[in-house]
Structure formats: C-alpha cells, structure tokens
C-alpha cells in the first residue's frame, strides 16, 4: 500500500463534489478578491472557535507579522519565543526590527517551558509567542499569569493546533488561538484545516485590535483610498475561502481521524524501550498535526532509521533538525551550543511518522511493523 505523510488527494476525493461546486461558484460570480466566500468563512470559523473576531489573511507568516504590527511594537522591543519551532515564528520578529528572545521547551510536550520564561523577561520585553506545537496547547494558565504580571502581550501561534481546546484550572475551556491578545494560524495545504494554496487568519476578542488587524491586512485602510496607518497587502483569496468553507465542515471529523491514528500508534508502539510516544497534556486536547516520537537510541540511529524507512517507501520527517539559535539567520553568538539543552537534544531524536485523515489501521500497522524491524536490523 502507498503510504504518505499527508494524503490530500484521497481527502479531496471524499469532498470532491462540494469542493468543485464551491470553486465553480467563485468562477461564476467572479469576485476573486474579497468575494462573499471570505466573509462567510470568517463568520463560520468565528462560530467554530467561539471567538469574537476572525480576520483572514494571505498566510500564517503574514498573520504573525500583522499581529506584531498591530501591537505598536518598536525596533529593539523583545519578543519571547520557543527555540524549538519553525522559523516563521521568529522570522517576522527580525523583519520588524524586533529582538527574539529564545526559550527552551518542555522535553515531553515540545512546547515552551514556562518555568524558563521569567528569567529572560526584561524592561524591553513586550510579548510572548507560545507555539502550540504538533497539535496541543502550551501551558496557557502560567503563560497568561506571567503576561498579566509583567504586562506583556500574548500572540498565540496555533498553525499546528487549530481546533484544539485548553481547559484552565478554573474549568473554563477555550479554543487554541483564542486565549491571548491575538491568535494566528496557517491554512497551508498540509495543515489540519488546509486550503489548496496559501492562506492564514488572525483571531481576537478585542474590538479595537480587530479593526486595526483588518486595516493592516488591507494597506492600512478602513475606507478605500484613505490610509490611516502603514499596512500590507495580505488577503485570503476568494477561491481558497470557498475551499475552506467546505473543509471547515469536516474539521471535527478530521480531528477524530487523526486521534484514532494516534491511538493505534500508541497501542502498537507502547512499551518499546528505545522509543517514546508523544505525551498528551492533561488540560489540552490534541489534534495531532504531527505524531512525533523520540528515538532514544540517538541521532545516528534515528537518521539511519529514516533512511531505511524511506527505502521501504515509508516517509518520515524531522521537525525540527536545527533549533533557532543554531540557524545562521539569527545571531548565534548570543546563544552558543549548549544554551538550550532540551531543544538541542530533541533535534537529535525526534521523528515524525505519517499521520493524516485518510489513515487506516492497516497503514499504521505496516508503518510500525517496518519501524520495529528496521530498528532491530540496525542494532
């Protein structure tokens, strides 16, 4: 059987008629930019997440940049981010002349280690960007407490965790991305809610922030040709919105499918002394954008496993092979090797196995059977 990291073609086949009709409707009405489907999508997603405002934009990286622009951050202001994440989270900080302050992550959930945040807060610190990595929420109870204590903004990066829910200690349940001042997400095709191109969105419960975010997305204008602030050109095009309207109706089913695949993996991998399955945070649901294990026998064995699995036609991925502080794009002199031991160790042992909405038990069984066999043969 053909095994893929993400099987978008099979997923499309199940919603083919609805997607084709949605695309044809856009072609018929001809409003390819700011068409009615965009507003419909924003309203539907707003209801799905139970948030006051959803502002669609061109992609997830734009969403992060626009969020920071809306908060009136100035060059030199410091933004706290996890060191174990995709570069986009920190990239926009550099683009705006801000300063990324890197923090190590928890060894089991892979999310930012809140215990290490307060040590790096300074008078120049203005915001924290928790990344809800691989599909579950960071420790938002403590992050929000810290933000309140130090008067910091919170920008949630929920590109990998849309649909996940966080339960606070007081019992309140909130969707990821709807907890801090602003939430951001990506609709890149492989995401849990993905379009057939690029797309993104911002979430907020603040009316004034929502108005400013919408203006920034549209060249800084609220009224056409009246530009009150500097903005950008970042719009979700109508065709992608139409596709997302169809897929949003399937998102809960997609989440259930991913969790079922993760459960099968857990059952088949549990008990192996050389592998650690993903941990679920007790107060967060998990939507399993990635199913990421740790190969405890080390980097050489992990890399060899990946090569041999590839020869067998089974793809795997390493998210992420290099932490931010070792990327040439950043000032590595401030963070020598050893600065973030947890993240540096994770980069040597993490391995993401195929997981998507179209997986069945036989696929998971085949992957696990080959994974165990390859590990044994490499001893």
N, C-alpha and C positions, 0 to 999 in steps of 0.2 A: 504494500500500500504506500502511496505517496504521502509523506509527512512534511508539513511546512510549519514554520514559526507562526505564521498567520495566514489563514486561508480566506482571503477576501472574495475570491471568485465563487467558492461554494456558498459563502454567506450571501453574496449577491443573488445567486440562483434562487434562494428562498424568498427573496423580496423583489424579484426581477420585475414583475408586473407593476407593483406600486412605484418602484424607482423610475422605471421607464415612463410611466404616466406623469410622474412629477416633473421629469426633465422635459417631456413634450409640452406640458402646460407652460413651463417657463418660455420655451421657444415660441409658443403660440402668443403669449401676452407680450413678449419682447422686452420686458423690464429687467434687463440683465444685471443692473446695478441698482441697489436699494429697492428691489422689487418687493411685492407684498409677502412673498415667502420668508423674507428675512424677519419681518416684524412678527409673522406667525410663529417662526421658530423661537424668537426671543421670548414670546409670551408662553409658549409651550415649555421651554426649558425653565423659565421662571417658576412656573407652576410645579414642575417636576422637582426642582431643588428647594422649593418653598423659600425663595429669596425675593427681595423687593424689586431688584433691577438686574437685567441681563443685557449687556452691550456686546453685540457680535463684532468681530474684527477679522483681520486677514489671516492671522496665525497666532500660535501660542507665544512665540518670542515677542511679537508686537504687543501682545496682551501684557506681558511683564514690563516692557518698556513704557507703555502708555500708563500703566498703574503707577510707576515711579514718577513719571512726568506730572501726573495729576496731584501728587502729594507735595509739590513745590520743593523737592529736594534740590540742594545746591551742590556744585562741584566740591568735592572733599568730604561730603557727608558719608558716613559709614553705614553699610548695609550688611547685616549678618546673614550668611548663607551656609548651608552644609557643604563640606568639601567633597562629599561623595554624591554627585548628581551630574546630570547632563549640563554641558557648558552654557546653554542658553540662560540658565538661572543667573549665572554670574556675568555672562557676556554683556547683557544690557546695562549692568551696573557700570562697566567700563565705558560703554558707548556714551553714557550720560555724564562721564567725568566724576562719577561717584567712586567710592572705595569699597571693594568687597572685603569683608572680614570673615574668614573661614573658620568653621567649627566642625569638629569631628562628629561622627554619628554613632548611634547605638549598634552594637555588634550583631544583634539579632533581628531588629526590625528594619535596619538600614536608614532610619530617619534621624534627623538632627538630635544630638544628645543635649537635652535642655540643661543638664547639670553643668555643662561647659559653656553655656551662653553668657551667664552673668559675669564671668571672669573677663570677657572681652568687651563688655559694654563700656563706652567712654562718653565724654560730653559731646562727641561728634556723632555718636550712634543715633540713627533716626528710624531704622526699621529692621524687622526680622522677616526673612523669607523662608518659612518652613516648606519643605518639599514633601508631599505625601507620596513617597516613593513606592513604586511597584504595585500600588493599589490600595494601601491602607494609610490611615491618618497618622501624622506625627502627634506628639504629646501636647495637645492643644490646651488642656487645663493649665499646665505650668507655663506654656508659652504666652497665653493671654494674661496670666497673672504677672509675668515678667514685663510684658508690654505695658500693662497698666501702671506698674510700679515705676517704670522708667520713662513713661510717656512716649512709647515707641509705636510706630505703625506696624501692622502685620499684613503682609501680602502673601496669600497662600498660592503656591504652585501646585495645582491639582490636575496637571496634564495627564497623569497616570492613574488618577483615582476618582474620576468623575462618577458620581453615584454612590460612593462610599459614605457611611454615616458615622459620626463621632458622638459618643454618649458622655456628657460631662458628669462630674461627680455628683452634681445636684439632680441628675436624671434627665436633663434636657438633651434632646437628640437633634443634631444639626448636620446638614449635608456638608461634605468637604467643599472648601471654597467659599462657604457662606458664613464663616466664623469670624475671620479677621476683618480689617477695613475693606480690603479688596481681595477677591479671588480671581485666579486666571486659569485658563485651560486651553488645550490644543485639540483640534479636530483632524490632526494628521491621520491619513487613512488607516494606519495600524492601531490607532488608539481605540479604547473601548467604545467610544462614540466617535467614529471617524467618517469624514466625508470622502469624496473621490478627487481630492486635490488638497489645497491648504485651507485652513480655517482656524479660528480661535474665538474666545469670548472672555469677558470680564463680568464679575458678579459683585454686587454691593447692596447693602441695606441703607446706605446713606444717600438721600435725595440729591444733595449738593454735589457729592462726589460723582454720582451717576451722570448728572448733567455735564460735568466737566469731562468725564471719561468719553462721553458721546461726542463732545465738541472736539477733543483731541483726535479722536478717530477720524474726524471729518474736517481736516485742515483748520481746526481751531474755530470753526464757525457754528453758530446756532441758527442764524439767519443767513440764507445764501448770499455770498459775496461780502458778508460782514464778519471779519476775522478778529475776534477779541483776544485770542491767545494763540501762541505758536502750537500747531498741531502736526499731524502726519496724515498720510493717505492710507488708511487701513480699514478695508471694508470686506465683510464676508459677501462674496458674490451670490446672486440670487439662485443660481443653479446649485451651488453647494448647500445653501439653506434648504432648498427643496428636498435634496437627498437626505439631509439631516433630519428633516421633519418626519420622513419615513423611518429612519433608523432610530430616532428617539423613542418611537413607539415600541421598539424591540429591545431597548436598553436593559430593562429588568430581566428579560429572557436571556440576553447575552451575559449578564452578570451571573445568573443562575448556572448557565452552561460552563462558564469559567470556574465557578466554585465547585461544580461537580467534577471537572477535570482535575482540579487541585486536590479534591478529596481522594480521587483514585490514585494520584501520585503519592499522597501521604500514606495511604494504606500499603502501597507496593514498595515504598522506599523507607518506611519507618523501621528502625531497628538496625540499619546498616551503620557499622561503626566508623566508616570512612566518609559518611555523607550526613549533612544536617539539612533537614527540611525547613521551609520558611516558618517563622513564628507569626502567629496572629496576635495583634494587640487586643487585650481583653475588652477594651471600650471602643473599638473601631471595627466596623465591618471591613471586609477585604474584597475588592473586585478583581484581583489577580490580573492586572495588566501584564505582569510577568510572574512566572513561577521560578524563583531564583533559589537554588540550593548552594550550599558551601561544600566544596570538595576538601575535606580536612587533611588529605594527604599532601596538599601543597600545590604550588603553581605549576611545576613541571608535570605532575600527574594530571592536573586539571587541563593544561594545554594539550597534552598527549591524548587525553580522552576526547577532547573536542575534535582533534584531527581524525581520530579513528572513527568517531561517530559520523563525521562528515563523509568519510569513505563509504559508510554504510547507507548513505542517503538520509541521515537524520541530522537536521540543522540544530545548532545550539548557538547561543550568543553570550558575550561577556559584557554585562552592564555593571560597572564600567572598568576598562582596563587601566586607566590612568586617572588618579584623583586631580582635582582642580589645581592644587598647589604645585603639581609637577608638570603642568601644561606650560609651554613656552609663552603662550599668550598672556600669562599672568606673571607678576613679579615674584619669581621663585626664590629670590634671595631672602625675602622676609620669612619664608617657610621652608627651611632645609628638610632634607629627608629625615623622617622620624618625628616630624612635627605633629602628624596625625596618625598615630599607630593603628588605630582601628580601621580607618579607611584604607590605609596602605596595605594592611593585611587582607581586607576584603577584596581589593583589586586582584589579589593573587589567588583567591579561592572561589569567588562567585562564578556560577554557571547558570544561565537561564535556559530552561527546557521549553520545547514548543508548548504553547497554550493558546487556544482560541475558541471561538464559539462553535466550531463545527467538529470538535474532537469527540471521539467515542472511546469506549473502554479498550477496544482492541488496539487503537493507536497508542494510548497511554501504556498499555501492557507491552507493546512492541518496543517502545522507547526505553522503558525501564529494563526490559529483558536484555536489550543490547547494551545499555549503560552498565549494568552489572557485569555482563560478560566481558566488555572492553576493559573495565577496571581490573577484573581478575587476570586477564591476559597480559596486562601491563605490569603486573607485580614482578 
